[in-house]
Amino acid sequence: MTLPQNSSAAPGMPPRRAALVAVGLVFFDSLLGQLATLPNLAPWYQSLAKPSFTPPNGVFGPVWTLLYALMAFAFWRVLILPAQPARKQAIGVFLAFLALNVIWSFAFFAAQSPLLGLIDILPQAALALAALVLFARLDRIAGLCLLPLAIWVGFAAWLNFAIWRLNG
């Protein structure tokens, strides 16, 4: 982990508390997203025209499980770092990403609107990339943990766009 420039910086969050916060927030994000998504998979999502590059439905659960685990671990690594402005900024961007991530489920699935999903996922993809960069500046491993997320959200944005175009 990279140590802060200022040695008088306040200590980071205690590791156990940081683990509870990181896992709790990421799990809560996942749970809220599932509440919006699961009731709308059938028949609405199944009835949509989808591009040929759409993964099978069985891929989404395992991929998101892995991504949420990596997000929680990366977030934990940042939370335990000493307090500094860059850490605060990284946490803020990550929390904004989490908010847009769960809003996407409500926009796309609960509202049954690929257009609303697309409006949400574009800034969400930018925030995933920004969080990756900001985390990596603080802790290389934390940043690397967000790389699969940034790639997946970029792919999901392309998929969301294609679904919107096919069903618009």
C-alpha positions as CSV (number, residue, x, y, z in Angstrom):
1,M,0.0,0.0,0.0
2,T,1.1,3.5,-0.7
3,L,1.8,5.6,2.4
4,P,0.4,9.1,2.4
5,Q,2.8,12.1,1.9
6,N,1.8,13.6,5.1
7,S,2.9,11.5,8.1
8,S,0.5,13.4,10.4
9,A,-2.5,12.0,8.6
10,A,-5.2,10.4,10.7
11,P,-5.2,6.6,10.7
12,G,-7.5,4.7,8.4
13,M,-10.5,2.8,9.5
14,P,-9.7,-0.2,11.7
15,P,-9.5,-3.3,9.5
16,R,-12.5,-5.2,11.1
17,R,-14.7,-2.1,10.9
18,A,-13.6,-1.5,7.4
19,A,-14.5,-5.0,6.4
20,L,-18.0,-4.6,7.9
21,V,-18.5,-1.3,6.1
22,A,-17.1,-2.6,2.8
23,V,-18.9,-5.9,2.7
24,G,-22.1,-4.4,4.1
25,L,-22.3,-1.6,1.6
26,V,-21.5,-3.8,-1.4
27,F,-23.9,-6.5,-0.2
28,F,-26.6,-3.9,0.3
29,D,-26.1,-2.6,-3.2
30,S,-26.3,-6.1,-4.6
31,L,-29.5,-6.9,-2.6
32,L,-31.3,-3.7,-3.7
33,G,-30.3,-4.4,-7.3
34,Q,-31.7,-8.0,-7.1
35,L,-35.0,-6.7,-5.6
36,A,-35.4,-4.6,-8.8
37,T,-34.1,-7.2,-11.2
38,L,-35.4,-10.7,-10.2
39,P,-39.1,-10.0,-10.5
40,N,-38.6,-8.5,-14.0
41,L,-36.5,-11.3,-15.6
42,A,-39.6,-13.2,-16.7
43,P,-41.4,-12.4,-18.8
44,W,-40.2,-8.8,-19.5
45,Y,-36.4,-9.3,-20.0
46,Q,-36.9,-12.6,-21.7
47,S,-39.2,-11.0,-24.2
48,L,-36.7,-8.4,-25.3
49,A,-34.8,-8.6,-28.6
50,K,-31.1,-9.0,-27.7
51,P,-27.9,-8.8,-29.7
52,S,-26.0,-12.0,-30.6
53,F,-23.3,-11.1,-28.0
54,T,-25.7,-11.3,-25.1
55,P,-24.3,-13.7,-22.5
56,P,-26.6,-16.6,-21.3
57,N,-28.7,-15.6,-18.2
58,G,-26.7,-18.0,-16.1
59,V,-23.5,-16.0,-16.6
60,F,-24.7,-12.8,-14.9
61,G,-25.0,-14.2,-11.4
62,P,-21.5,-15.7,-11.1
63,V,-19.9,-12.7,-12.8
64,W,-21.6,-10.2,-10.5
65,T,-20.8,-12.3,-7.4
66,L,-17.2,-12.2,-8.3
67,L,-17.3,-8.5,-9.1
68,Y,-19.0,-7.7,-5.8
69,A,-16.4,-9.7,-3.9
70,L,-13.6,-7.8,-5.7
71,M,-15.3,-4.4,-5.1
72,A,-15.7,-5.2,-1.4
73,F,-12.0,-6.2,-1.1
74,A,-10.8,-3.1,-3.0
75,F,-13.0,-0.9,-0.9
76,W,-11.7,-2.4,2.3
77,R,-8.1,-1.8,1.2
78,V,-8.9,1.8,0.6
79,L,-10.8,2.3,3.8
80,I,-7.9,1.1,6.0
81,L,-5.5,3.5,4.4
82,P,-4.6,6.6,6.4
83,A,-7.0,9.6,5.9
84,Q,-6.0,11.9,3.1
85,P,-7.9,14.0,0.5
86,A,-7.2,11.4,-2.3
87,R,-8.7,8.6,-0.2
88,K,-11.8,10.7,0.5
89,Q,-12.2,11.5,-3.2
90,A,-11.7,7.8,-4.1
91,I,-14.3,6.7,-1.6
92,G,-16.8,9.4,-2.8
93,V,-16.4,8.3,-6.5
94,F,-16.8,4.6,-5.5
95,L,-20.0,5.4,-3.4
96,A,-21.4,7.4,-6.4
97,F,-20.7,4.3,-8.6
98,L,-22.5,2.0,-6.1
99,A,-25.5,4.4,-6.2
100,L,-25.7,4.4,-10.0
101,N,-25.1,0.7,-10.1
102,V,-28.3,0.0,-8.0
103,I,-30.2,2.8,-9.7
104,W,-29.5,1.0,-13.0
105,S,-31.4,-2.1,-11.9
106,F,-34.4,0.1,-11.0
107,A,-34.1,2.1,-14.3
108,F,-33.6,-0.9,-16.6
109,F,-35.6,-3.7,-14.9
110,A,-38.1,-2.2,-12.5
111,A,-39.0,0.6,-14.9
112,Q,-38.6,-1.8,-17.8
113,S,-36.8,0.9,-19.7
114,P,-33.6,0.2,-21.6
115,L,-33.4,3.9,-22.3
116,L,-33.4,4.8,-18.6
117,G,-30.8,2.1,-18.1
118,L,-28.6,3.6,-20.8
119,I,-28.9,7.1,-19.3
120,D,-27.7,5.6,-16.0
121,I,-25.0,3.2,-17.2
122,L,-23.0,5.8,-19.2
123,P,-22.0,7.9,-16.2
124,Q,-21.8,4.7,-14.2
125,A,-19.1,3.3,-16.6
126,A,-17.2,6.6,-16.3
127,L,-17.4,6.3,-12.4
128,A,-16.2,2.7,-12.5
129,L,-13.1,3.8,-14.5
130,A,-12.5,6.8,-12.3
131,A,-12.8,4.7,-9.2
132,L,-10.3,2.2,-10.7
133,V,-7.8,5.0,-11.3
134,L,-8.3,6.7,-8.0
135,F,-8.0,3.4,-6.1
136,A,-4.9,2.4,-8.0
137,R,-3.2,5.7,-7.1
138,L,-3.7,4.8,-3.4
139,D,-3.2,1.1,-3.6
140,R,-2.3,-0.9,-6.7
141,I,-4.1,-4.0,-5.7
142,A,-7.3,-2.2,-5.0
143,G,-7.1,-0.6,-8.4
144,L,-6.5,-3.9,-10.1
145,C,-9.5,-5.4,-8.3
146,L,-11.7,-2.8,-10.0
147,L,-10.4,-3.6,-13.5
148,P,-12.8,-6.5,-14.2
149,L,-15.6,-4.3,-13.0
150,A,-14.7,-1.4,-15.3
151,I,-14.5,-3.9,-18.2
152,W,-17.8,-5.6,-17.4
153,V,-19.7,-2.3,-16.9
154,G,-18.2,-1.1,-20.3
155,F,-19.5,-4.3,-21.9
156,A,-22.9,-3.9,-20.1
157,A,-23.2,-0.3,-21.4
158,W,-22.6,-1.7,-25.0
159,L,-25.2,-4.4,-24.3
160,N,-27.7,-2.0,-22.8
161,F,-27.2,0.3,-25.9
162,A,-27.8,-2.6,-28.3
163,I,-30.9,-3.7,-26.4
164,W,-32.3,-0.2,-26.5
165,R,-31.7,0.0,-30.2
166,L,-33.3,-3.3,-30.9
167,N,-36.4,-2.6,-28.8
168,G,-36.8,1.2,-29.2
